[in-house]
């Protein structure tokens, strides 16, 4: 009898444990976000966060996962509407490429993901969504983004002007760490739209900005375009006084700028600074306290890329694996290039690669062209760069419109 009771107690304990596990699993698959008529579950958020961690994403990966999955649902609805879903064969090829770029085969990738608790279907969904959206963006915006010969000539001649723009800006900086990735992204989009429609920028700065300039209402002194980060200069130079930029992710914040005024000034350049250069950078970020092993690994990776590179265009195949600020520069006056980089480029020959370490991490730098040396390859590379920039701008703007029109309920 006692034995039977013990046996019953054991089975009851197991049953209660099983029920508890089942309850946890059920909660995991509960809806967490509603995007129009589509649902994002807690399981999907957890899986995407794990994948982001595996890919090296920092910060709050849960918030980033939520934001990405909201965008995924919006993209999926558009892709399905136009019947542009990626086929199983295309996704298979995408997964194989995903593995190959990480020096692994499919079996090794599956095992590595499994160790982190990531289901392969999570990767397939991630890649399938990206492929479908790529096809939609190509179909929708290709003709609008086409780069003409005149566009190329203007881009190539832009750096040779004898004047430079200076801008008077007002800035608003949202803290991603404080708000979380999803909320910061959503709030930045809302503010950009409302402030462009006549909203009170001063009041928004007082309420939301975490930049040191907030104490001065976000107002900055005159700055030349060359003194601004590339993404900021690109956006603010396209504004007219009184207009507000789209959100610009920079570091641990998201910035919004209002152009107060713009002026042109004579450009004083030395003979050496009149050289026009096009160069390519691949940046592997490292923390200030990086270990010798981490530095060595980053240098080894850069050396491997260097060994496989003959032309600047070869780096286009690997740039996506490096920091987002990596890539090919536009043709630029040497005097407008950041000092440490300009000093290296001054001594380099076209086609030469240097690998070095600075405050950004380990950097691979390649000189693509100098002054009048713009080759057909360099010209076509610039065409692709301008085309891709336009496509990205159109796609981001369209996605923001989708977000603005969507009904999103985040529990």
Beta strands, then each sheet from edge to edge (+ up, - down):
strand 1: 31-35
strand 2: 38-41
strand 3: 163-175
strand 4: 223-224
strand 5: 248-250
strand 6: 253-266
strand 7: 276-285
strand 8: 327-328
strand 9: 332-333
strand 10: 353-358
strand 11: 361-370
strand 12: 408-410
sheet 1: 2+ 1- 12+
sheet 2: 4+ 3- 6+ 5-
sheet 3: 8+ 7- 9+
sheet 4: 8+ 7- 11+ 10-
end
